[in-house]
């Protein structure tokens, strides 16, 4: 069983009881986006483990499952999933930094070009 299987288990149990994700969100105060991430096994979109365990307890209680049993199932899945290495985390952090820097430079260049067109220092590329 992996995170996706665990999420399918939760969504199947919810659907068997005729409840929607919105019903769970209202009853537990868990944001709908986190319920979706939990049910779809999108671990990267979930907060820290301590919050996820609390969410699972609340979710299970609302749909009538034994909360501790649901948490134990989640713990089994989490133990089977290896944690990312520090090197992989650093590589992802650097990639995000470069993407952010590229976007900022692009916005700056476009802003300067727009300013120069508006002030008449560059011809309007659209013929206006």
HELIX and SHEET records of a PDB file:
HELIX    1   1 UNK A    3  UNK A   16  1                                  14    
HELIX    2   2 UNK A   21  UNK A   28  1                                   8    
HELIX    3   3 UNK A   32  UNK A   39  1                                   8    
HELIX    4   4 UNK A   43  UNK A   45  5                                   3    
HELIX    5   5 UNK A   49  UNK A   63  1                                  15    
HELIX    6   6 UNK A   67  UNK A   80  1                                  14    
HELIX    7   7 UNK A   86  UNK A  118  1                                  33    
END                                                                             
